Amino acid sequence: MKKAVIIMGSKSDLKWSERIASALQGLGVVAVLRIASAHKAPMRCYEIIKEYEKEGVVFITVAGRSNALSGFADAQTHCPVIACPPYSDSFAGADIFSSLRMPSAVAPLVVLDPEGAALAAAKILGHSEPEIQERVKKISG
């Protein structure tokens, strides 16, 4: 069964990540949740990416403030990476720019809504998994 691996920057991202996981499950995608900060534990983050990329997963990264996690993850894998940073009123929401501005050859997708991030992952995985594609078609109209 196809998987999406949700990598959180910290435990504080758990509620947001659980919303993504719930939506993934409704679409027939297994959600795996892991915590590894790109700032504080880059080697652990790298190990998680290398462990799961062999399975052809989609990574969904959840990190607020300075979102190095999404760019770091994308730079380490050939698998799709979807950044879904939790919204914060801090800095009037300007911390979103750390999810949008990436160096060359680094291109994570950015989806701000947790359910939307799950749908994007399901659409990607649905290309090789007909059951997931059918579930996506049902909700997409």
C-alpha positions as CSV (number, residue, x, y, z in Angstrom):
1,M,0.0,0.0,0.0
2,K,1.2,3.5,-0.9
3,K,2.5,5.8,1.9
4,A,3.0,9.4,2.7
5,V,5.6,10.1,5.3
6,I,4.9,13.2,7.4
7,I,8.0,14.6,8.9
8,M,7.4,17.2,11.7
9,G,10.0,19.7,12.8
10,S,8.9,19.2,16.5
11,K,6.2,17.7,18.7
12,S,4.3,21.0,18.5
13,D,3.4,20.2,14.9
14,L,1.6,17.0,15.9
15,K,-2.0,18.3,15.8
16,W,-1.5,19.8,12.3
17,S,0.1,16.6,11.1
18,E,-2.7,14.5,12.5
19,R,-5.1,16.4,10.3
20,I,-3.0,15.5,7.3
21,A,-2.8,11.9,8.4
22,S,-6.6,11.6,8.9
23,A,-7.3,13.0,5.4
24,L,-4.7,10.6,3.9
25,Q,-6.3,7.6,5.6
26,G,-9.6,8.7,4.1
27,L,-8.0,8.6,0.7
28,G,-6.5,5.1,1.2
29,V,-3.0,6.3,1.9
30,V,-1.0,5.0,4.8
31,A,0.4,7.9,6.9
32,V,3.7,7.5,8.8
33,L,4.5,10.3,11.3
34,R,8.1,11.1,12.3
35,I,9.7,14.0,14.1
36,A,13.1,15.3,13.0
37,S,14.2,18.9,13.0
38,A,16.4,19.9,10.0
39,H,18.0,22.5,12.3
40,K,18.5,20.4,15.4
41,A,18.7,16.8,14.1
42,P,19.6,16.9,10.4
43,M,21.2,13.5,10.4
44,R,18.1,11.9,11.9
45,C,16.0,13.7,9.3
46,Y,18.3,12.4,6.5
47,E,18.1,8.8,7.9
48,I,14.2,9.0,7.8
49,I,14.3,10.2,4.2
50,K,16.7,7.5,3.1
51,E,14.7,4.8,5.0
52,Y,11.4,5.6,3.2
53,E,12.4,6.9,-0.2
54,K,13.1,3.3,-1.4
55,E,9.3,2.7,-1.1
56,G,8.4,5.5,-3.5
57,V,6.6,7.6,-0.9
58,V,5.5,11.2,-0.9
59,F,7.0,13.2,1.9
60,I,4.9,15.9,3.6
61,T,6.9,18.3,5.8
62,V,5.4,20.2,8.7
63,A,7.5,22.9,10.2
64,G,6.7,26.5,11.2
65,R,8.9,29.6,11.8
66,S,12.0,29.0,9.8
67,N,11.0,26.1,7.6
68,A,14.4,24.6,6.7
69,L,12.8,21.1,6.9
70,S,11.0,21.3,3.5
71,G,14.0,22.4,1.5
72,F,16.3,20.1,3.3
73,A,14.0,17.1,2.7
74,D,13.6,18.0,-1.0
75,A,17.3,18.4,-1.5
76,Q,17.9,14.8,-0.1
77,T,15.5,12.8,-2.2
78,H,14.1,12.1,-5.7
79,C,10.6,11.6,-4.2
80,P,8.0,14.4,-4.1
81,V,8.0,16.7,-1.1
82,I,5.0,18.7,0.0
83,A,5.5,21.5,2.5
84,C,2.5,22.1,4.7
85,P,3.6,24.7,7.3
86,P,1.2,25.4,10.1
87,Y,-0.2,28.9,10.0
88,S,1.2,31.3,12.6
89,D,0.1,34.8,13.5
90,S,3.8,35.5,14.4
91,F,5.3,38.0,12.1
92,A,1.9,38.6,10.5
93,G,2.2,35.2,8.7
94,A,5.4,36.3,7.0
95,D,7.2,33.1,8.2
96,I,5.5,31.5,5.1
97,F,8.3,32.9,3.0
98,S,10.7,30.3,4.5
99,S,8.6,27.7,2.8
100,L,8.4,29.5,-0.6
101,R,11.9,30.8,-1.2
102,M,14.2,27.9,-2.1
103,P,17.7,27.7,-3.6
104,S,18.2,26.3,-7.1
105,A,17.4,22.6,-7.7
106,V,15.2,22.5,-4.6
107,A,11.5,22.5,-5.3
108,P,9.1,21.3,-2.6
109,L,5.5,22.0,-3.4
110,V,3.7,24.2,-0.8
111,V,0.1,23.5,0.2
112,L,-1.1,25.5,3.2
113,D,-4.3,23.5,4.0
114,P,-3.7,20.1,5.8
115,E,-6.5,18.4,3.9
116,G,-5.2,19.9,0.6
117,A,-1.7,18.5,1.3
118,A,-3.2,15.1,1.8
119,L,-5.1,15.4,-1.5
120,A,-2.0,16.5,-3.4
121,A,-0.1,13.5,-2.0
122,A,-3.0,11.2,-3.0
123,K,-3.1,12.6,-6.5
124,I,0.7,11.9,-6.9
125,L,0.4,8.4,-5.5
126,G,-2.7,7.8,-7.5
127,H,-0.7,7.7,-10.7
128,S,0.5,4.3,-9.8
129,E,-2.3,3.1,-7.5
130,P,-5.7,2.8,-9.2
131,E,-7.6,2.5,-5.9
132,I,-6.2,5.8,-4.6
133,Q,-6.9,7.5,-8.0
134,E,-10.6,6.3,-7.8
135,R,-11.0,7.8,-4.3
136,V,-9.5,11.1,-5.5
137,K,-11.9,11.1,-8.4
138,K,-14.9,10.6,-6.1
139,I,-14.0,13.7,-4.0
140,S,-12.8,15.8,-6.9
141,G,-16.1,15.5,-8.7
